[in-house]
Amino acid sequence: QPPAFGFLFDVDGVLVRGSQPLPAARRAFRRLADGGGRLRVPVVFLTNAGNCLRSAKARELSQALGLQVSPEQVILSHSPLQLFSQFHQRCMLVAGQGPVEENAQNLGFKHVVTVEALRKAYPLLDMVDHSRRPKELPPPTTGFPTIEGVILFGEPVRWETSLQLITDVLLSNGNPGAELQDVPYPHLPILACNMDLLWMAEAKMPRFGHGTFLLCLENIYKKVTGRELKYEALIGKPSPVTYHYAQYLIQQQAEKQGWKAPIRRLYAVGDNPMSDVYGANLYNSYLKSAQQNQAQPGVKRSPQAASPQPEVSLELRNDCQNSVESCESILVCTGVYRHNGDVPKKTEAHPVETVFHGHRDFCFDPSLVEASHIVQDVDDAVQLAFKKENWS
């Protein structure tokens, strides 16, 4: 029988820890693949990582899992930005690390400026590190383009430089070399990817994620201006636009393989209650409301997300068939979330989060961080889904 379900796998803390693959990951993918190494079920790797190319992440996963992963199966935190075509012709400041220019160009952005290029053009802006301060007054900068928006790909290396220069761009309406006049509000559009406060690498304790950087930027901007920093879009988990894009890729895979049965159910496997579980549950609530309101062609704005998301971007141009009925969250104990004691026999057991680690613009609803199922590792997650689907 062709599969009527698909998997959305988080990467860090589920399949790997830093550069090291988790043993359960290879076991899980031996179940998912046939004798020729081809997947028997559609799979998307849904990660909030964004400081690399999709092709590079696909190669990493191929090596870690022992089977061929294509870039089309990988969703990085910034992948849905290719839908935001209304910004593709603007001059955008890009912040993060890794191949930020190449990522922006691959997503469709035609004119990008890096924080490093901005720093070199205006060396007097970056003054925290004494060793980087210019020894002599530089000549005036000429011919530098006016910046028309900001893309925050992921956590940068030098936070003080990025925080200062991004704030300068917002306060100056894209002309950071000019003398400060009235502060514009609303400020230039900001597209932010990856809201994770914390993530799990080889260290015993979680590490700061891009969500921590966003928290710093938001608080600095408010402290300086007295106003709230606004986002044109927040993408990456737990944003519904990211899950809708993942659904689209799952259905594309099924069509490419010639599987005729419509995909009805998604299983989202993750280790972070505040991004993986919250996002899957939020998308599941969207799917349920969409079923009740078939007349709405696009993705409706979620009531939990205060930040506006452009409706046209969420519609995916109506390319997506609306066959998917549910998105169940499966929480594993190999990453950010660690269950106290043994994994409960009842799969309905819920994690208790006393502190909200989610982003400011996503209201805290305790039910959204309650996983549909809690299992020890990703291999158990695959077995659980197979059992629910009566899949050998």
C-alpha positions in Angstrom: 0.0 0.0 0.0 1.3 3.5 -0.7 1.9 5.6 2.4 -0.8 8.0 3.6 1.6 9.7 6.0 4.9 11.4 6.2 7.6 12.4 8.7 9.0 15.8 9.6 12.3 15.2 11.4 14.1 17.8 13.4 17.9 17.4 13.1 19.9 18.6 16.2 19.1 16.6 19.3 17.0 14.1 17.2 19.3 12.7 14.5 22.7 14.3 15.6 24.3 16.0 18.5 26.7 18.6 17.0 28.6 16.6 14.3 27.9 13.2 15.9 25.0 11.1 14.6 22.9 9.5 17.3 22.8 5.6 17.1 19.0 5.6 17.1 18.9 7.7 13.9 20.6 5.0 11.7 18.3 2.3 13.2 15.2 4.5 12.4 16.3 5.0 8.8 17.0 1.3 8.2 13.3 0.9 9.0 12.3 3.7 6.7 14.3 2.6 3.7 13.8 -0.4 1.4 16.6 -2.9 0.5 17.9 -0.4 -2.2 18.2 2.4 0.3 15.1 4.3 -1.0 12.7 5.7 1.5 9.3 4.0 1.6 7.7 7.0 3.2 8.0 10.7 2.4 10.4 12.5 4.7 11.4 16.1 5.2 14.2 17.3 7.5 12.9 20.4 9.2 15.7 22.2 11.0 16.0 25.7 12.4 19.7 25.7 11.4 20.3 28.3 8.7 24.0 29.1 8.6 24.7 26.8 5.7 23.4 25.8 2.2 20.6 23.2 1.8 23.0 21.1 -0.3 25.6 21.1 2.5 23.0 20.1 5.1 21.8 17.3 2.7 25.4 16.0 2.4 25.8 16.1 6.2 22.5 14.1 6.7 23.5 11.6 4.0 26.7 10.9 5.8 25.1 10.7 9.2 22.2 8.5 8.2 23.8 6.3 5.6 21.4 7.0 2.8 21.0 9.6 0.0 19.3 12.8 1.2 18.5 15.4 -1.5 18.4 19.2 -0.9 14.7 19.1 -1.8 14.1 17.1 1.4 15.8 19.8 3.6 14.0 22.8 5.0 16.4 25.2 6.7 15.0 28.0 8.9 15.2 30.5 5.9 13.9 28.2 3.1 10.4 29.7 3.0 11.9 33.1 2.3 11.7 32.2 -1.4 8.0 32.9 -1.1 8.5 36.5 -0.1 9.0 37.8 -3.6 7.8 41.3 -2.6 11.2 41.8 -1.0 13.4 40.1 -3.6 14.2 43.3 -5.6 15.0 45.4 -2.5 18.5 46.1 -1.1 18.6 43.9 2.0 21.1 43.9 4.9 21.8 40.2 5.7 23.0 39.1 9.2 24.2 35.7 10.4 27.2 33.5 9.6 28.2 31.1 6.9 27.3 31.8 3.2 24.6 34.4 3.9 25.0 36.1 0.5 24.7 32.9 -1.4 21.7 31.8 0.7 20.0 35.1 0.0 20.7 34.9 -3.7 19.5 31.3 -3.9 16.3 32.4 -2.2 15.7 35.1 -4.9 17.1 38.2 -3.3 18.9 40.3 -6.0 20.7 43.0 -3.9 22.2 42.1 -0.5 24.7 43.8 1.8 26.4 41.9 4.6 27.1 43.3 8.1 30.8 43.0 7.3 30.5 45.1 4.1 28.5 47.7 6.0 31.2 47.8 8.8 33.9 48.3 6.2 32.0 51.1 4.5 31.3 52.9 7.8 34.2 51.9 10.1 33.2 54.5 12.8 30.0 52.5 13.6 31.7 49.5 15.1 33.3 50.9 18.3 33.0 48.3 21.0 36.2 46.3 20.3 39.0 48.8 20.8 41.4 46.8 18.6 39.0 47.3 15.6 38.6 51.1 16.0 40.1 53.1 13.1 43.4 54.8 14.1 42.7 57.7 11.8 39.5 59.4 10.8 38.4 57.6 7.5 37.3 59.6 4.4 33.5 60.0 3.9 31.8 57.0 2.3 30.2 57.6 -1.0 28.0 55.5 -3.3 26.9 53.0 -0.7 23.3 51.9 -1.4 20.3 52.8 0.9 19.3 49.7 2.8 15.6 48.8 2.3 15.1 45.9 4.7 16.9 43.4 7.0 17.2 39.6 6.9 18.2 37.9 10.1 19.4 34.5 9.0 20.9 33.2 12.3 23.1 34.1 15.2 26.1 36.1 14.1 29.7 35.7 15.4 30.2 39.2 16.8 27.0 40.0 18.5 28.0 43.5 19.5 28.8 44.5 15.9 25.6 43.1 14.5 23.4 44.5 17.3 25.0 48.0 16.8 24.9 48.1 13.0 21.4 46.6 12.6 20.1 49.1 15.2 21.9 51.9 13.2 20.2 50.8 10.0 16.7 50.8 11.7 17.2 54.2 13.4 18.6 55.9 10.2 16.0 54.4 7.8 18.7 52.5 5.9 21.4 55.3 5.8 23.6 54.6 8.8 26.3 57.1 7.6 23.9 60.0 8.0 23.4 62.2 11.0 20.5 60.9 13.1 17.2 62.8 12.4 13.8 61.8 13.6 13.6 58.0 14.2 11.3 56.5 11.6 8.4 54.3 12.8 7.4 51.9 11.6 11.0 51.0 10.8 12.3 49.1 7.8 10.9 45.6 7.3 12.7 42.8 9.2 12.5 39.1 8.1 13.8 36.9 10.9 14.6 33.1 10.7 14.9 30.7 13.6 13.4 31.8 16.9 15.0 29.0 19.0 16.2 30.4 22.3 18.3 27.3 22.9 19.6 24.4 21.0 21.5 21.2 21.8 25.1 20.4 20.6 27.8 18.2 22.2 27.8 20.2 25.4 25.9 18.9 28.4 23.7 22.0 28.6 21.8 23.8 25.8 23.5 26.6 23.9 22.2 30.1 23.0 20.3 30.1 19.7 19.2 32.9 17.3 16.1 33.5 19.5 18.5 34.8 22.2 20.0 37.2 19.7 16.5 38.4 18.7 15.7 38.9 22.3 18.8 41.2 22.7 17.9 43.2 19.5 14.2 43.6 20.5 15.2 44.9 24.0 17.9 47.2 22.8 15.6 48.7 20.2 12.8 49.3 22.7 15.2 50.7 25.3 16.6 53.2 22.7 13.4 54.2 21.0 10.6 53.4 23.5 8.9 51.4 20.8 8.4 47.7 19.9 10.6 46.1 17.3 8.2 44.7 14.6 8.8 41.8 12.2 7.4 41.5 8.7 7.8 37.8 9.1 9.1 35.2 11.6 9.9 31.9 9.9 11.4 28.7 11.0 9.7 26.5 13.6 7.2 27.1 15.2 5.9 29.4 12.4 2.9 27.9 10.6 4.3 29.0 7.2 7.3 26.7 7.7 5.1 23.7 8.4 2.9 24.5 5.4 6.0 24.6 3.2 7.1 21.2 4.7 3.6 19.8 3.9 4.0 21.0 0.3 7.4 19.3 0.0 6.0 16.0 1.5 3.3 16.0 -1.1 5.7 16.8 -3.9 7.8 13.7 -2.8 4.8 11.5 -2.8 3.8 12.6 -6.3 7.4 12.2 -7.6 7.5 8.6 -6.3 4.1 7.8 -7.9 2.4 7.1 -4.6 -1.3 7.6 -5.5 -2.7 7.7 -1.9 -3.2 11.3 -0.7 -1.0 12.2 2.4 -3.4 12.5 5.3 -1.2 12.6 8.4 2.2 14.1 9.3 4.4 13.0 12.2 6.7 15.8 13.5 9.6 14.4 15.6 11.6 16.8 17.7 13.5 17.4 20.9 12.5 21.0 21.8 9.0 21.5 23.3 9.1 25.3 22.5 9.8 24.9 18.8 9.2 21.4 17.6 6.2 20.5 19.7 4.7 24.0 19.8 5.1 24.3 16.0 3.5 20.9 15.2 0.6 21.5 17.5 0.0 25.0 16.2 0.0 23.7 12.7 -2.3 20.8 13.7 -4.8 23.4 15.1 -4.6 25.3 11.8 -5.3 22.0 9.9 -8.4 21.4 12.1 -9.7 24.9 11.6 -9.0 24.7 7.8 -11.1 21.5 7.6 -14.0 23.4 9.4 -13.6 26.3 7.0 -13.0 24.8 3.5 -13.9 28.0 1.8 -10.7 29.7 2.9 -8.2 29.0 0.1 -5.0 30.1 1.9 -3.4 29.6 5.2 -5.3 31.6 7.8 -3.3 33.7 10.2 -2.9 31.9 13.5 -4.5 33.6 16.5 -1.5 32.5 18.5 0.9 34.5 16.3 0.7 38.2 17.0 3.2 39.0 14.3 1.6 39.6 10.9 2.5 37.2 8.1 1.8 38.2 4.5 -1.3 36.2 3.5 0.0 35.9 -0.1 3.2 34.2 1.1 1.2 31.7 3.3 -1.1 30.7 0.4 1.8 29.0 -1.4 0.0 30.1 -4.6 -2.6 27.4 -3.9 -0.1 24.8 -5.1 -0.7 22.6 -2.0 -3.5 20.1 -2.1 -5.4 20.3 1.2 -5.4 16.5 1.8 -3.4 16.6 5.1 -5.7 16.3 8.1 -3.4 16.2 11.1 0.2 16.9 12.3 1.1 14.9 15.4 4.0 15.9 17.6 6.4 13.3 18.9 8.9 14.4 21.5 12.2 12.5 22.0 14.5 12.6 25.0 17.9 12.8 23.3 18.2 16.6 23.0 16.9 19.8 24.7 14.0 17.8 26.4 15.0 15.3 29.0 12.3 13.3 30.7 12.7 12.8 34.5 13.0 9.1 35.1 11.8 6.5 32.7 9.7 7.3 29.6 6.1 7.1 30.7 4.1 4.0 29.6 1.2 6.3 28.6 2.2 8.1 25.4 -0.2 10.9 26.3 2.0 12.1 29.2 2.8 15.8 28.9 6.0 17.7 29.6 5.7 20.5 32.1 7.4 23.8 31.1 7.5 26.4 33.9 9.2 29.1 31.8 8.1 30.1 28.3 11.1 29.9 26.0 9.2 30.7 22.9 9.3 34.0 21.0 7.7 37.2 22.3 5.2 37.3 19.3 3.9 33.8 19.9 1.5 33.8 22.9 2.1 31.1 25.4 -0.6 28.4 25.4 0.4 25.5 27.7 -1.5 23.0 25.6 0.8 23.7 22.6 3.9 22.4 24.3 2.2 19.2 25.3 3.4 16.5 22.9 1.0 14.0 21.4 3.6 11.4 22.3 6.8 11.2 24.3 9.4 8.4 23.4 13.0 7.8 24.1 14.5 8.4 20.7 13.8 8.8 17.0 13.8 5.0 16.4 11.0 4.7 18.9 9.2 7.6 17.2 9.3 5.8 13.8 8.0 2.5 15.4 5.2 4.4 17.1 4.1 6.0 13.8 4.3 2.7 12.0 2.1 1.1 14.7 -0.5 3.8 14.5 -0.5 3.5 10.7 -0.6 -0.3 10.7 2.6 -0.1 8.6 4.9 -3.1 8.5 
